Amino acid sequence: MTEPLFINSATVRAPEFLVMKRGRVRAIEIGVRYGFVSHPELGPVLIDTGYGPRATSSRERSVMLKLYGRVLNPVLHPEGQPLAVLERQGHSAADVRLIVVTHFHPDHISGLMDFPNAEFAVSGRAFEAMRRMGVLARLHRGIFSELLPHNFADRLRPIENGPIRDLGPALGPGHDLFGDGSCFAVDLPGHALGHFGLYWPSLSPPLLYAVDATWLSDALADRLPSGPARLVYEDADVMRRSARRVRDFAEAGGRVVLCHDRVGP
C-alpha cells in the first residue's frame, strides 16, 4: 500500500480563539482535508470526501444545510476535489470501491454520491444510532442525511467487523480495516457520533490520521476550545481525552495528521 495523501478540498476562515483555547482574535485559514490511498487489492480508496458542491452550493440543499453553509462559508478548492485528484492519479469515480467514512459531518460526506460503485467503511454502531434519531437530534449533531446516498445502508461495511488488535497504550484497540494489518480504525470519540481515526503501523514513523480529534495540531496540548465550540462536540470531556491520547502518540514519536489544521502562517 502507498503512503496516504491528504488533500485540501476547501478552506474555512475563523478566529483562532474559536478553534483553540487561548487563541488570538485574528482570523486564520483552516484546511478541510480528506485522504487518498492506493491499496494493492482494492485499488483507490478515499478517506472521507471533504467539502463539495452538494454541501455548499447545490440548489437541492435543505434550508438547514444552506444555513450551515452560510455560517461556515467554506471556499472550495476545485483542484482539490476528489474527482479531480483521482483523475490526476489515473482513476475515475467508477474505480473507487471503498470509501472510509470517519463520521457523518458534511465536510466529510458531501461527495459520497459521486461514487456509485463504492462501499462505505463506517462505524456500524454509529450508523444504527443515527437511523434511530429524529430530524432534530440529527441536526443538533450536525448530521445532514440528505448527503448520504439513498442506498447507503446496503453498501455499509462496518469497521467493527474487522479483527481487533492492541495498538499500544496510547491508541488502545483498533479494527483491522483491510484485513491485512496495514491500516487500523481507532476509536477517537467525543467530536462526533462514531468518530474514528486511522493508523498505519508499518510507515516510518507510524502515522495516525486523527481526523477531528482536535482542529489544530498546536491545540493537542490541552488547548481544545470552549465556549461556542462546545456546541458542536458530541461530548467535550470525552473529546479532550481522545486529544490527549493523540498527543501521547505524537510524543512517543508517531506522526499525526489532522483534517482541520491551519493553512499558511
Secondary structure as GFF3:
##gff-version 3
##sequence-region A 1 265
A	DSSP	beta_strand	5	15	.	.	.	ID=ss1
A	DSSP	alpha_helix	16	19	.	.	.	ID=ss2
A	DSSP	beta_strand	27	39	.	.	.	ID=ss3
A	DSSP	beta_strand	43	47	.	.	.	ID=ss4
A	DSSP	alpha_helix	53	56	.	.	.	ID=ss5
A	DSSP	alpha_helix	63	72	.	.	.	ID=ss6
A	DSSP	beta_strand	75	76	.	.	.	ID=ss7
A	DSSP	three_ten_helix	78	80	.	.	.	ID=ss8
A	DSSP	alpha_helix	82	88	.	.	.	ID=ss9
A	DSSP	three_ten_helix	93	95	.	.	.	ID=ss10
A	DSSP	beta_strand	98	100	.	.	.	ID=ss11
A	DSSP	alpha_helix	106	109	.	.	.	ID=ss12
A	DSSP	three_ten_helix	112	114	.	.	.	ID=ss13
A	DSSP	beta_strand	119	122	.	.	.	ID=ss14
A	DSSP	alpha_helix	124	132	.	.	.	ID=ss15
A	DSSP	alpha_helix	135	140	.	.	.	ID=ss16
A	DSSP	three_ten_helix	145	147	.	.	.	ID=ss17
A	DSSP	three_ten_helix	152	155	.	.	.	ID=ss18
A	DSSP	beta_strand	156	158	.	.	.	ID=ss19
A	DSSP	three_ten_helix	159	161	.	.	.	ID=ss20
A	DSSP	beta_strand	164	166	.	.	.	ID=ss21
A	DSSP	beta_strand	173	176	.	.	.	ID=ss22
A	DSSP	beta_strand	184	187	.	.	.	ID=ss23
A	DSSP	beta_strand	196	200	.	.	.	ID=ss24
A	DSSP	beta_strand	207	211	.	.	.	ID=ss25
A	DSSP	three_ten_helix	217	219	.	.	.	ID=ss26
A	DSSP	three_ten_helix	227	232	.	.	.	ID=ss27
A	DSSP	alpha_helix	236	251	.	.	.	ID=ss28
A	DSSP	beta_strand	255	258	.	.	.	ID=ss29
###
